[in-house]
Amino acid sequence: RRTQRERRHAAASLVLAHLRAQGAVPPSPHVPNHPGPVVYEQRYARYMVKERGAVAGTIEGYLAVVRDFLGHRFGASPVDLATLRASDVGAYLTERASTLAAKTLAYRAGALRSFFRFLFLHGETAIDLSTAPLMPQGRDQATVPRYLAPAEVEQLLDTCDLSTPTGRRNRAILLLLVRLGLRAGEVAALELDDIRWRSGEIVVRGKGDVVNRLPLLSEVGEALSAYLAQDRRADIRTRRLFLRRCAPVEELSGRGAISSIVRKGLSRAGLHPPVRGAHLLRHTLATQMIRAGASMAEIADVLRHATPTSSAIYAKVDFETLRALARPWPTVGGAR
């Protein structure tokens, strides 16, 4: 049923692993001399939890960068960290720079810096490569936040077919993003017990293991109740709220799965904003709030920002207020 090549490959891998475990087919003939990427990822994840106190979202994002870098450097060959050089890091970042924004590239450089520091501390590399990743030049507050207009938000929500289980699930997810401003990782981490129906609240576990409570808006509550009553299977062991629709039926894989739902919805709605991830809807909520007269403090409370500077970027989208500050363009006679 699946046409994507990677899904066919993943399904075939699961079947092959089962057949090998049953002894129906011989074991894999190729046994690498060096530990595979998964081994290093597991060690690095344990280091991030124990030594750095990182949250699950940070670890997930950093591991994705590490996986991409190791795949770029070694490909199908065994991973041999002793052969890594600073030029490998530079070549990787230079190649990715042609397709990534400066902020994304800086994020990848930071993730690699953390990974190389871990390798050096644990004796996996003879030299400390954490100084190799170059940080691209960036300018804070240089851009205007990307957002959707109210009509475009309704267009996006209308793409969810409420007669299907997938449509009901996706509408509940989109409403959590655009009405409450949840992050993609926070939506993926929601559990059944986090919906407090009697008190009308949603418990959100945000960055840094901070727990917040947000009001359960009627529109969001109706979408959640429709999904839970009709589509959320009760025989699944996980307590996570949102599940996959195709086998194996389990919890969504993380924030990447949530952003994928947003991107597909935008495509079906015929919308092509420059930013297409789940964070676009968080920016949309903040923009709607400030244009409705909300203060920066109120926006910070809803979005749960730790510092006022995180909310300050939304002042740039309040065009009506900014017009009062704009000076008239000088005429020819009064130009300086």
N, C-alpha and C positions, 0 to 999 in steps of 0.2 A: 504493500500500500504506500510505503514511503518512497518518494522519488529522489530525495536528496542523497547524494553519494555517501556523505559522512554517516547518515543514519543507517544506511544499509551496512556500512562497514562496522558500525557499533553493534548492530544486531547480530551480524555474522560472528563477531568476536565473542559475544556472550554464548552463542550456540557452540562455537568451537571449544571454548573453555569448559563448558558442561560435558561435551563429548570426551575431552581429554581426561576430565576428572572421573568419568565412568569407565575409562579404559577402552572406549570404542574406537579411538584413533590414537596414533602414537604421539608422544609429547613433542613439543616444539624442538626442532633440530638445532636451532640457534640459541646458544647460551652465551651471553656476552661476558667478557672478562672483567668488565668494570660495572659497578652498580648503575642501574638505569636511572633516568630522570626522576621517577616516582620516589625512589629511595631518598634522593637529595631533597625533594619537595617535602617529604614527611619529616625529615630531620629539621629542615628550616622552619616548618610550621610549628614543631615543638619548641624550637628556640624562640620564635616570635611570641608564643604564649607564655613560656616560663621566664625568659630573660627580659623581654620588651613589654610584656603585658598588653599585647595588641589584641584588638577585637576581631571577631570573625570576618567582618567585611574587609578590614585592612589586609588580613592574611589571605583572603580569597583573591583580592586584587593583585597583591604582590606575587602570589604563586602563578597567576596568569601571565604576568610579565616574565617571571623566571622560566616558565614553560616555553614561552615564545622565544626567549633568548637562546635557551639550550637547543631548541629545535632549529633555530636559525644557524647556530654555530656547528652543531654536530649532525643534524639531519637524522638519517637512519643509522649512523655509526654509533658505537658505544660512547658513552659520555666519559671523557677523561679530563677532569678539571685541572690536572697538572699542566695541560697544554694551553690553558687559557692565557691570553696576553691582552694588554691594554688596547692593542690595535683591533682585537675582536670586538671589544665593547664599542669602540669608535665606529667600526664598520656597521655594527647593528643599528646604532642610534642614527647614523647618517642615512642609512637606507630607509628607516622608519620615518625620518624627518620629512620626507617628500609627501607623506600621506597623513600625518598627524598634526594636530594643533600644538602650539608651543606649550600649553599647559599639560596636555597629555604626554608630550615628550618629556617634560620636566618630571611628571609623575613616574614614568618608566625609568628615568635616570635615578630617581630617589629609591625606587624599588630595587634596582640592580646594586646601588650603593649599599643598601642594607644586606642584600644577599651575599655580596663579596666580603663584607665585614664579618658575617657569620662564617663563611668558608675559611677566612684567615684565622679567626679565633679558634676554630676547631681543627686546625692543621690540615685542611683539605687542599689549600693552596700555599705555596712557599712565599708568595708576595701578596701584599695587601692591594687588591685591585679596586678598593672602595673609592679611591681618588681618581679612578680612570673615567667614570661617566661625567661628561661635560654638561653643565646646566645651561639650557638655552636661555637667551635673554628674554625677559618678559616684563610687562608693565602692568602693575596693579591698577584696577579700576579703569582700564583703557577701553573697555567695550561695554555695550549696553546688553543687559540680560535678554536672552531670547525667550519669547513667549508666544502663546496662541491668543487670538482674539476670542471673545465670548462665542461668536458664531462658529468659529473653528472648533472650539471645545465641544459644542453640541454636535457638530459634524463627526467628530471622533467618537463620541459616545453612541451615536446612531449606527456606527458600523457593527456594534455588538448585536448579534441576532439572539433575542431573548427567548426564542423557541428552541434553542440548542443549549446543552450543558456548557460548552466552551464559551458561548456568547454571554451566558449569565455569570460565569466566573470572571471573564475578562472585564465586564462592566463593573463588577464589584471592585476589581483591582484598579481600574482607571479612576473610579470615584474616590478611592482612598488617596490616590496620588494628586488629583486635581482639586478636591474639596477640602482635604485635610493637610495636604502638603507633605505626606510621608515620603521618605526616601525609598528607593527600590529595595535595598536590603532590609529595611524595616517592614515592608509589606511581605517580603518572602519569609521573614522570621515570625510573623504573627501566628499565634496558637489559638486554639479554640477557647481556652480559658481567658484570653486577653480581651474578649468581647464581653463586657459587663452589661448585660441587657437590662437588669433591674435599675442600675444607677445611670444608664445611658452614657457609658464611657468606653473608650478603647485604651488599653494599656499598650504603650509603645516603648520598645527597648531601643534607644538611639545610640549615638556614638558614645564611646567610652563607658558602655554599660549603664548609661543614665536611663532611668525609667520615668516616663511621663504619662500623663493621662489627658486624653483629648475627648471632647464631646462627640457622642455618636449621633451625627446628623441624621435626620429622618430619611433623606434620600440614600445615604450610605447604608443605614440600617436595613432599609427595604431590599436593597441589592444584596446585602450579605445574607439576610434571612431567606431570600429566594434561592440563592446558591446553596446554602446549608440544607434547606429543607428538601430540595429536589435533586441535588447533584453530588454533594459531599458524602462519599461513602463512609459508613460507620464502622466497617470491618477492617479499615486500615489502621495499623498500629500507631503511626505517627500522630502527634497532636497538632501538627502544623495545619494552619487553616486552609491554605491553597495547595491543591494537588495537581499533578500532571494528568492529562486526559488520555494519553496513550501509554501502553505498557512499557516498562513496569510502572504501575500506578503507585506513585510515591510523592513526597513533597517536592515542590519546585526547587530547582538546583541552586537558586540564589538570585542576586540582583540582576545577573545577566538575563535570566529567564523573564523577569519583570520588564526590563528594558526592551526585550525582544517583542513582548506583547504590545508595547507602546509603538514600536517601529512598524509592526505589521498593521496596527490600527491606523496609523498615519497614512500608510501606503493605500489601504482600502478607502480611506476618506479622500484621497487625492491631494493630501497636504504634503508639502516638501519644505519644511523649515530647515535652516542650516544646522540645527541641533535636533537630533531625533530620539534621544534617550528618555528615560523616565524623569530625569531632572528637569526636562523642559516643562513638565506639568507643575512642578514645584515652583519654578519661576513664574509660571502663568498665574498661580494662586496669589503669590506676593504682588504681582503687577495689578491684578484685579483689586486687591485689598487697598493698595496705596492710591489707586485712582478713585476708589470709593470713599476716600478720606481717612483711612486708618493711619495711625501714627507708626513711627519706626519701632517703638517699644511694643506695640501690639503685633506687628509683623514678626518681631523677634520672638515673642511669646508663642505664636502659632507655629512658626517654623523651628522653634527650639534652638535658636542660635546661642552659642556660648559667649560671643563677643558682639558688641554693637557694630563693628566694622563689617561683619558678615551681612548685616541687613542694609548697610549704607548704600550698597550698589543699586538698590531698587529706587533710590531717590532720582536716578537718572531717567527713569521711565515716566515720571510724573511731569509730563510735558506742559500741562496747563499751568502748574505752579512755576516751572522754570521759565515760562515766557515772561513772567513779571520781572525776572532778573536779567533778561536779555536786553542789551542796549541796542538802539537803532543803528543800522549800518551807516557809516559816515558818508556824507555826500561828497561830491567832487571838491566843493569849496572848503568843506570842513574836514577833509581827510588829512590824516597825519602820517 
